[in-house]
Amino acid sequence: MKAMIFAAGLGTRLKPITDTLPKALVPIAGKTLLEHTILKLKSSGFTDIVINVHHFAGQIIDFLKANNNFGVNISISDESEMLLETGGGIRKAAPLLGSEPFLIHNVDIVSNVDLRNLYNEHVKTGADATLLVSKRESSRALLFDNDGNLKAWRNNSTGEVKTPFESLDINSLQPYAFSGIHVFSPSLFPQMSGYPDKFPIMDFYLDICKKAKIKALVCNDLRLIDVGKLNSLSEAEKLVTELNA
C-alpha cells in the first residue's frame, strides 16, 4: 500500500518554532511529527511513502537520510520552487504514486484512526475518494447525504455554502468535520487537467462530487489533534503518550 504525507506547509501558526524548523520536524513526545506519521503508516502496512517538501526542504531530506527512511521506501516530491497547495501537491506527485489507490495524511495530524481499515473500506466501496470524518466542533463542515456521498461544504461561522448541486436541501444533509486524512484513487487524476498549478484538494472534491464518488468514512470514536497552533502541542503530547501506553 502507498501513502502520501503532506509535509510542505509553512507552519505559520507554529511560529516562532517554524522560523528555523519545518513543521514536519516539530517534536512531540520525543519524536518529530513526521516520524510519528511515518511509523503509524508503517505499522498499518504502508510500505511506500511519498513526502512533499517545500519549507526547509533540506532539513526534512537530511532527517530522513539520517534515519534510513525508517525502514520504508520513501520518495520526495519537491515543491521547493513553489508551494502547490494540497491539490497541486497530489497532482505533482502522481508519477511517484502509481495506479493503485493511496492514502493521504497531513503531517500535523495525530490520531487514533485505523489507517488500514480506512484504506480497505475505500477499496471495498470502489469510491474515487474516501474522506475520514467525525462529529466534532469545527468552523467548517463537509455535508454528506444519508448514503455518505459528499454534497457540499459549509462555513459554520459565516453560513457560506459551496456545492455543485442546484436546489440542494442543506438541512437534509449530515455535517461532519474533515480529519486531514483521506484515500485517493488515481482515476481522478484526469479530472485535474484543467486546474492551475496550485489548488486545494477540497475545492477539487467539491467541484467533482456531482460526477465522482466522494465518500465519507465516519469514525465515531475518533480522537484527533490538529497540531496547528502552539497551544495544541501539549494536547498532542498527551494523546501520543496515551496511544503509546
Secondary structure by P-SEA (a helix, b strand, c coil): ccccccccccccccccccccccccccccccccaaaaaaaaaaaacccbbbbbbccaaaaaaaaaaaaccccccccccccccccccaaaaaaaacccccccbbbbbccccccccaaaaaaaaaaaacccbbbbcccccccbbbbbccccccccccccccccccccccccccccbbbbbbcccbbbbccccccccccccbbbaaaaaaacccccccccccccbbbbbccccccaaaaaaaaaaaaac
